[in-house]
């Protein structure tokens, strides 16, 4: 209130700096929503008039952003063990559709198991890779953070996420030209209007919350992982198991046996069915019917495994 900068001020810059430090030094650009960052990346990738490969096992925000950017989503199948796009499905979709971009969604708090192979494939084929990191706060593979494998990563800070600012998003990239484009895109293309964006600015009030939340992220992720290892893993043999070197932020703790006390499924309706696409995605349909989420919340209290919900 005192500094009279309510938008694009020092708190936004501080939030971006903290997120860059979290993401291995990748440039970070704050947005008022995940959608703003996604549209900036898709527009920069030049997808208008083309196709974008994306999973059907995702929130409708992913294909709707593709549509809003002037492209057509092409749905590809996922793996059953991690719920994310499979390398083979992406390889087939690139060969068949020659897309301008691939949208790789990290589901449930962990990274897609095939993220490195898919990133290498996209580089070799000249396809722009966007990582949807809306669930992946604190996730890493051999120390590398979600959003740093492809050309861009888009985080969400919506109310339900591992850390939240109520509303908000962050684009991360190692491409300085994309970072500059994104900063213009979020504010109508100011100052030179080379990026024809709209109002996707993040307010200073929201950024202030983001600073505190980012500082608490390691504590929250560590607590969730401790509960997962010490309590939940012993109770759920048929669980989603992470490969060596991968850390999940545990936005969701996913199991493949129906459980009596559940927070539901990550997604119950695949996007290809919601949008009426007539494609055969057997793994996606199987996942929609055969996974459940165990309650796992963060709270700074001692572990009490006898409670109805697990707290940290």
N, C-alpha and C positions, 0 to 999 in steps of 0.2 A: 504494500500500500504506500509506503513512504517513498520508494524510489520512482513512483509514477510510471513504471514500465509494466504494463499488464499483459503484454504479449511480446514474444521474441526478445526477451530481456536476459539479464545475467543468470536467472534461475534456470531458464531453458538451456542456456549454454552449459551450466554446471551439470544439469541432468544428462545432457548429451556427452559431456566429458566422462562422467562416471560410467555411462553405458559403453562408451568406447573402451574404457579400461577393462570393463567386464568382458568385452568381446574381442580380446586380444589386439586392441589398438585399431580395429576397423572404425572408419568414420561413421558417426551416428547422427541421424537427422530426426528430430522429434516431430510428431504429427498429432493432430487432434483425435485421430483414430487410426486403427489398423488399415482401414480402407484408403486413407490418404496416402500412406506409404506404398500400399499395393498398386494403386493407380499411378503413382509416380514411377515406380519400377517398370510397370507394364508399358507405360507411355514412352519411357526412355528406351525400352527394348524394341520399340517400333512394331508392336503386335497388331495394330489396327489393320483390319482387313485380312488377317491371317488366323491361325489356330494356335491354341495354347494347350499343352497336355497337362492335365491335373487329375488327381485321384477323385473317385466318386465317394470314397469314405472320408468325407471332410464336411465342414460346415458350409452352408450355401454361400457364405461370404466369398469363398474362393472362386467358384465359377461365375458368380454375379459380378465380381470385380473384373474378371476377364471380359464378360459381356459389356460392362460399362466402359472398358478401354477400347471397345470396337472390334474385339476378336471373338472367336467361337471356341468354347471349351471342348476339348476332346478327352473323354474319360478313359483312364487306364486302370488296370486291376492292381490290387494291393497284395502284399504277403499276408498270410494268416498269422504268422508268429509275432509281427510287430505292428500290423494294421496300416502300414505305410506303403507307398508305391514300391513295386518291385522293379529291379533292374531290367529283367526280361520284358516286362510290360512297357517300360519306357523305351527300351531299344526297339521294340516292335512298332510303337506309336510314332517314333521319330522316323523310322524307315517308311512307314505308310503315309504319314500326314505331313512330313517336313514342317514341323511347327516352328514358330519364331521364338517360343519360350516353353519351358517346363516349370510347373508350379509343384514343388516337392513339399508336402505338408508333413511336419513332424507331429505325430499324434500322441497325446497322452502325457507328454512331459519328457520323453526320450527322443533321440534322433532316429530317423529312418535308418534301419540296419544297412541299407544299400547306398547311403548318402555318398560315400567316397567313389564308388563305382559309377553312380549316376552323374556325379559332378565331372568325373573324367570323361564319360561318354559325351556329355553336353559340350565340354571344351573341344573334344575332337570333332564333333559335328557342327560346331559353330552355333549352338543353340543356347540362348540366354537362360540361366538357371536362377529361379527365385525360390528361396526357402521360406515357407510359411512357418514362422516360429511362434505363433500365437499361444502354443502350449509349452514352449521349450525353454522357459526362463531357467537358467542355471544348468541346462543340459550341456554335455560335452562328450567328445570321443577322443581319447588319447590326449586330452587337454585342449582340444580345439572346440570352440563354442559353436552352437547352432547359429546359422546365418553367415558363417565365414567360409563355407565350402563352395558356395556358388557365387553368382555375380551380385546378388542382393539377398538380404534376409529381412523379414518384416515381423516385428513383435507387436503384440497387443497388450494393453494394460487395462482392459475392461474389468468390470467388478468381480468377475468369477476367477480371474487368473491367479497364478501362484503369487505374484505381487501385482498390485493394482493401483491405478490413479483414478478409478471410477470410469473414466474414458481416456483414451490416448493410445498412441502407437509410436514405434521407432523403426526407422529404416537403417540397416547397417550395410556397409559395403567397403571394399578395398579399392574401388574405382573412384578417384577424385572427381572425375567428370560427372559421374552419376550423383555423387554427394552434392556437388554444386547445382546440378539440375534439380534435385529434390528440394533444396533450400528455396529455390525460386518457385517451384511447382506448388509448394504449400502456401504461397502468398501471392497468387495471381500472376506469378512470373516476375515480380519486382526484383531488381530495379530495371532490367533491360527488356523484360517480357519475351525472352527467348523460350521460356518454358510456359506453355499455355495451361497453367493450373488454375485452381480455385482457392477458396479459403479452407485450408487444412491446418491452420496454425494451432499450436498448443499454448494455452494460457499460462502465465507465470504462476498462478495459483495451483494449477495442476502439476506443473513442473516441480514446485516445492514439495508436493506429496511424492513425486517420482524420485526426488533426491533421497528422501528418508527411506522409501521402499527399496531402492537400489542398494543402499547401505546395509539393509537388513536381509537382502537376498541370500548371501552365503549362510547366515544363521538359519533361515527358514528351510533352505534346501538340505542343509546338514541334518536338521531335525527330522524332516520327512524321510530322508534316507535311513536315519537311525531307527525310526519306527518300522520302516519297511523291512530292514534286515533283522531287527531284534524281535519283532512281534509278528508281522503279517506274513513274512516268508515261511514261517513255521506252521501257519494255519492254512496256507493255500498252495498245495503242491502243483495245481494246474494254473499257474500264473504266467504272465508275460515275463520271460527271463531275458535279461540284458546280456549282450556279448561282452567279452573282456574289454576293459578300457572305456566302457560307456557309463556315464553318470546321468541319471534322470532327475529332473526337477520334481517329478511325481505330481504333476497336475492331476493325474489319475493313477490309481493303482488298479491294473487290469487283470482279470482272471477269466478263465475259459470254462469254468463250472458255475452253474447258476447258484446264487447264494441267497439266503433269506433276507439279510440286511444289506441293501445295495443302494447306491446313488444312481442306479440306472445304467445305461450304456453311454459311451462317448457320443455316438450317433446311432439312432435307430433306423433312419431312412436314408439309404444311399442317394447321393445327388442325381445320379443318372435316372433314377426312378422318379424323383421329385420333378425333374425337368423333362421327363418323357423321352429320354434317349433310348433307342432300341439297340443296346449293346449287351454282349454277354460278358459279365464280370463275376465269375463264380466265387472267387475268394472274397470279393467285396460283399456279395450277398451272404456268404457264410459268416463273415465277421459280424455283420449287422445282427445276426440271430444268435451268435454264440459267444458273446463276451459280456462281462458285467464289471462294475466298478465298486471296489471296496471303499467304505468311508475312510478318508485319511485327511485330517485337518491339522493345521498348525495352531498351537496355543502354548505359551510358555509356562506350562505346568508339568509336573512329573508324569511319566508314563503310567497309565492305569489301564492295563489290557483287559480288566474285567468289565470295563464300561461298554455301553452299547456302541459308542463311537470311539475310535482311537485318537488320542490327542498327544501332542508333544509339548 
